Amino acid sequence: MYIKRYTIAAFILMAVVGSYVFMYITQDATSIDFFGVQMPSLSIAFWVVVPLFILYLASAFHMLLYSFVGTMSRRKYEKDYDKLIDAIVDGYLGKKTVKHNFKTDRYKLLGTLLENTTIFPSGNVPGLTKNEKLDAVLKCIEDIKNGDVVDLKQYNLASNNELAIQNERNRYKKGELTTESILSNPNKYPEVLRREIFVDYVKSAKLSSIEKYKSLMTKEALYKILSRVNADENILVISNNELISLIKTLKLSKNDYIKLSSVISGAGMIPEQRMKLFELLSDEDEEAVDGYLYTLFDLEMLAPADAILNNTQENEYKNFKAYRALRVSNKNFSIELFV
C-alpha cells in the first residue's frame, strides 16, 4: 500500500470514528492522567482518536522502514543487473581481466559464470536484445566481422584483443594503415598482427627492408621470400649466406626443410645455388639433412646423395634409401612420394 493512500485512508477513518463518538455516543470532555501528568480536559471523542493516530504513526513508520529496506534491496539488484550487462558486454568483447563485484547471490552466480565463459554472438543479433548497450556492442562485432572499421576507444580493449586485432586488420585492408606503420610500431600493434602483415610485406620488399624486420619471420613469410628468388616478378637477389641468416630465425623441422627445397625448386633457383644452400644448412642443422637429400634426388644428383646415405646408420633415412633402391632398379617414381 502506498504511504499517501494509507495516510488519507487513516485520517478518514480517524475522522469518521471521532465524529461518530462525538455525535452519537457522547459529547462530554475528560482529563487523563498520563504517567503522573494531568492532561488538559478534552472531548472523549478526541481521546478515542488518539490511539488510532498513534497506531497510524507506528504503522506508517513500519511501512517506511520496510519500504526503505526494500528500496535498498532493489537498488542492489538494479546495480547488479547493470553489472551483469557489463559482464556480458565484456564477454562479447573478449575482455577476460575485468572482474565485477556483485552484491546479490543470484547475480553473483551468473556473473561468475560469465567471467569464466567465452561467448560469441550467433547470427544477425544486433537489435535483438532491446538493450542499448548490448545492441551497440553486437553491432560493432557484426560490423567488424563484415570487414568494416569501428571506433573501439570507448571499450578500452587491449592491443592483443582479438576484436581489436581484427579491427586493425580491417583498417589495413582498407588502406587506412600502411605496412610500415604497423611493422615499425611494436608497442602499438601486437606481434600476431605484425607477423601477418610481414607476410604481405615480403612479397615485394627489398632485401634490406626484409632484414630490418626479420624478427617477425614466419614459415609462410619465408616461403614467400624463397619464391621470389629468380622469379619472373618481384625478383629477389639474395646470396646463400643471406638466406641462411633469414632461415635461422626460425626453428625448422625435417619436413619444413623439405618444403623449403620444394618452394625454391618452384621459384627457379639455379641448381648449384640450391645444392650449396642445403649443404650449408645441413652442416649447421642435422634436421636439414632430409632437405639436402630431397634436393639432391630432386635434381637427380645421385652420387652426392649416395655418399651421404652410405655414411648413415641402417635405420636412418629409410625413405630415401628406399627411393635410391628403386632408382637403382630403374624404377622411376617421384621423390614427392617418399617425403
C-alpha positions in Angstrom: 0.0 0.0 0.0 1.3 3.4 -0.9 2.0 5.6 2.1 0.0 8.6 0.7 -3.1 6.4 0.2 -2.6 4.8 3.6 -2.4 8.2 5.3 -5.5 9.5 3.6 -7.4 6.4 4.5 -6.1 6.5 8.1 -7.2 10.1 8.6 -10.6 9.5 7.0 -11.0 6.6 9.5 -10.0 8.7 12.4 -12.4 11.5 11.3 -15.2 9.0 11.0 -14.6 7.4 14.3 -14.2 10.7 16.1 -17.3 12.2 14.5 -19.3 9.1 15.3 -18.3 9.1 19.0 -18.9 12.9 19.3 -22.3 12.9 17.6 -23.9 9.6 18.7 -22.2 8.4 21.9 -21.1 11.4 24.0 -20.0 15.0 23.8 -18.5 15.0 27.3 -14.9 16.0 28.0 -12.5 14.4 30.3 -8.9 14.7 31.6 -6.4 11.8 31.5 -3.6 11.3 34.0 -0.6 10.2 31.8 2.2 8.9 34.0 1.5 11.4 36.7 1.0 14.3 34.3 -2.5 15.6 34.2 -3.6 16.2 30.6 -6.0 19.0 29.8 -9.7 18.3 29.6 -10.6 17.3 26.1 -13.5 15.7 24.3 -13.9 12.0 24.8 -14.1 11.7 21.0 -10.7 13.3 20.7 -9.2 10.8 23.3 -10.7 7.9 21.2 -8.9 9.1 18.1 -5.5 9.5 19.9 -4.8 5.7 20.0 -5.8 5.5 16.3 -3.4 8.3 15.5 -0.6 6.6 17.5 -1.3 3.3 15.7 -1.1 5.2 12.4 2.3 6.7 13.3 3.6 3.2 14.3 2.3 1.5 11.2 3.5 4.3 8.9 7.0 4.1 10.4 6.9 0.4 9.9 5.9 0.8 6.3 8.5 3.5 5.7 11.2 1.3 7.3 10.5 -1.7 5.1 10.0 0.4 2.1 13.5 1.8 2.6 14.9 -1.7 3.1 13.1 -2.9 0.0 14.3 0.1 -2.0 17.9 -0.6 -0.9 17.5 -4.3 -1.9 16.0 -3.3 -5.3 18.9 -0.9 -5.8 21.3 -3.8 -5.2 19.5 -5.9 -7.8 19.4 -2.9 -10.3 23.1 -2.2 -9.8 23.9 -5.9 -10.2 21.7 -6.1 -13.3 23.8 -3.3 -14.8 27.0 -5.1 -13.8 25.6 -8.3 -15.4 25.0 -6.4 -18.7 28.6 -5.0 -18.4 29.9 -8.6 -17.8 28.0 -9.8 -21.0 29.5 -6.8 -22.9 33.0 -7.7 -21.7 32.3 -11.4 -22.6 31.4 -10.4 -26.2 34.4 -8.1 -26.4 36.7 -10.8 -25.1 37.8 -8.8 -22.1 38.9 -11.5 -19.6 40.7 -9.4 -17.0 37.7 -7.4 -15.8 36.0 -8.6 -12.5 32.7 -7.3 -11.3 31.8 -7.1 -7.7 28.2 -8.4 -7.4 26.2 -7.8 -4.2 23.4 -10.3 -4.6 23.9 -14.1 -4.6 21.9 -14.7 -7.8 23.7 -12.2 -9.9 27.0 -13.2 -8.3 26.5 -16.8 -9.6 25.6 -15.5 -13.1 28.4 -13.1 -13.1 31.0 -15.7 -12.1 29.8 -18.0 -14.9 30.0 -15.1 -17.4 33.5 -14.1 -16.3 34.7 -17.6 -16.9 32.9 -18.2 -20.2 33.8 -17.2 -23.7 30.7 -16.1 -25.6 30.2 -15.3 -29.3 27.1 -13.7 -30.9 25.5 -16.2 -33.3 23.8 -14.9 -36.5 22.4 -11.4 -37.1 21.7 -10.4 -33.5 22.0 -6.5 -33.3 18.7 -5.0 -32.1 17.6 -8.4 -30.7 18.2 -7.7 -27.1 16.4 -4.3 -26.9 19.2 -3.3 -24.6 21.0 -0.2 -25.9 24.4 -1.1 -24.5 24.3 -4.7 -25.7 22.9 -3.9 -29.1 25.7 -1.3 -29.6 28.3 -3.9 -28.9 26.7 -6.5 -31.0 26.5 -4.1 -33.9 30.2 -3.3 -33.5 31.1 -7.0 -33.6 28.9 -7.6 -36.6 30.4 -4.6 -38.5 34.0 -5.8 -37.7 33.1 -9.3 -39.0 31.8 -7.8 -42.2 35.2 -6.1 -42.7 34.2 -2.6 -41.6 36.3 -0.4 -39.3 34.7 0.5 -35.9 35.7 3.0 -33.2 36.5 0.8 -30.2 38.1 3.5 -28.0 35.1 3.6 -25.6 35.7 -0.1 -24.8 39.3 0.2 -23.8 40.4 -3.0 -25.4 43.9 -4.3 -25.1 46.1 -4.2 -28.2 46.2 -8.0 -28.2 42.4 -8.4 -28.0 41.1 -10.5 -30.9 38.4 -8.0 -31.8 40.8 -5.1 -31.7 43.3 -7.0 -33.9 40.6 -7.8 -36.5 39.5 -4.1 -36.5 43.1 -3.1 -37.1 43.3 -5.8 -39.8 40.3 -4.2 -41.5 41.9 -0.8 -41.3 45.0 -2.2 -43.0 42.9 -3.9 -45.8 41.0 -0.6 -46.4 44.3 1.3 -46.7 43.9 3.3 -43.5 47.1 1.9 -42.2 50.4 1.4 -44.1 52.5 -1.7 -43.8 55.5 0.3 -42.5 53.4 2.0 -39.8 52.4 -1.4 -38.4 55.7 -3.1 -38.6 57.6 -0.2 -37.0 55.3 0.1 -34.0 55.7 -3.0 -31.8 54.3 -1.1 -28.8 51.1 -0.2 -30.6 50.4 -3.3 -32.7 50.5 -6.9 -31.4 53.1 -9.3 -32.7 50.5 -11.6 -34.2 49.2 -8.8 -36.5 52.7 -7.6 -37.4 53.7 -11.1 -38.4 50.6 -11.4 -40.6 51.4 -8.0 -42.3 55.0 -9.1 -42.7 53.9 -11.9 -44.9 52.4 -9.3 -47.3 55.4 -7.1 -46.9 58.0 -9.6 -48.1 56.1 -10.2 -51.4 57.7 -7.0 -52.8 60.0 -5.5 -50.2 63.8 -5.0 -50.7 66.2 -7.4 -49.0 67.4 -4.7 -46.7 63.9 -3.9 -45.6 63.1 -7.6 -45.0 66.2 -8.0 -42.9 65.2 -5.0 -40.9 62.1 -6.8 -39.6 63.3 -10.4 -39.8 62.4 -10.9 -36.1 58.8 -11.2 -37.5 59.8 -14.1 -39.8 57.3 -16.9 -40.1 57.4 -20.0 -42.3 54.8 -18.5 -44.6 56.8 -15.4 -44.9 60.0 -17.4 -45.6 58.2 -19.3 -48.3 57.2 -16.0 -49.9 60.8 -14.8 -49.8 62.1 -18.0 -51.4 59.5 -18.0 -54.1 60.9 -14.6 -55.3 64.4 -16.0 -55.9 64.8 -15.9 -59.7 61.1 -15.3 -60.1 59.6 -13.5 -63.1 58.2 -10.7 -61.0 59.4 -9.0 -57.9 62.7 -10.9 -58.2 64.9 -11.0 -55.1 68.6 -11.2 -55.5 69.9 -12.9 -52.4 73.0 -14.9 -51.5 73.1 -18.2 -49.7 74.5 -16.6 -46.6 71.8 -14.0 -46.5 69.2 -16.7 -47.0 70.7 -18.8 -44.2 70.6 -15.7 -41.9 66.8 -15.5 -42.5 66.2 -19.2 -42.2 68.0 -19.4 -38.9 65.4 -17.0 -37.4 63.1 -20.0 -37.3 63.2 -23.4 -35.7 62.5 -25.7 -38.6 61.8 -29.4 -38.7 62.8 -32.0 -41.3 59.6 -31.6 -43.2 60.0 -27.8 -43.1 63.4 -28.1 -44.8 61.9 -30.3 -47.5 59.1 -27.8 -48.0 61.8 -25.1 -48.4 63.6 -27.0 -51.0 60.3 -27.6 -52.9 59.5 -23.9 -52.8 62.9 -23.0 -54.1 62.6 -25.5 -56.9 59.4 -23.9 -58.0 61.0 -20.5 -57.9 63.7 -21.5 -60.3 66.8 -21.1 -58.2 69.8 -22.4 -60.1 70.7 -26.0 -59.1 74.2 -25.1 -58.0 73.0 -22.4 -55.5 70.2 -24.7 -54.3 72.6 -27.6 -53.6 75.1 -25.3 -51.9 72.4 -23.7 -49.8 71.2 -27.1 -48.4 74.8 -28.3 -48.0 75.5 -25.3 -45.7 72.2 -25.7 -43.9 72.8 -29.4 -43.2 76.3 -28.6 -41.9 74.7 -26.4 -39.3 71.5 -28.2 -38.5 71.1 -32.0 -38.7 67.3 -31.5 -39.3 68.3 -30.0 -42.7 69.8 -33.3 -44.0 66.5 -34.5 -45.2 66.0 -31.3 -47.1 69.5 -31.8 -48.6 68.8 -35.4 -49.7 65.5 -34.3 -51.1 67.2 -31.6 -53.1 69.9 -34.0 -54.4 67.3 -36.6 -55.5 65.1 -33.9 -57.0 68.0 -32.6 -59.0 69.0 -36.2 -59.8 72.4 -35.7 -58.2 72.6 -39.4 -57.2 76.3 -39.6 -56.4 76.3 -37.0 -53.7 73.1 -38.5 -52.3 74.7 -42.0 -52.2 77.8 -40.5 -50.4 75.5 -39.2 -47.6 73.3 -42.3 -47.3 76.3 -44.6 -47.2 77.6 -42.9 -44.1 74.4 -43.3 -42.1 73.0 -46.0 -39.8 70.8 -48.7 -41.3 67.7 -47.4 -39.6 68.3 -43.8 -40.7 66.7 -42.1 -43.8 64.8 -45.3 -44.8 62.5 -43.4 -47.1 65.4 -42.0 -49.1 67.2 -45.4 -49.2 64.0 -47.0 -50.5 63.8 -44.4 -53.2 67.5 -45.0 -54.1 66.9 -48.7 -54.3 64.1 -48.1 -56.8 66.2 -45.8 -58.9 69.0 -48.4 -59.0 66.4 -50.9 -60.2 65.4 -48.4 -63.0 62.1 -47.8 -61.3 61.2 -44.1 -61.8 59.0 -42.6 -59.1 58.6 -39.1 -57.9 60.6 -38.2 -54.9 57.5 -36.5 -53.6 56.0 -39.9 -52.8 58.8 -40.6 -50.3 58.7 -37.5 -48.2 
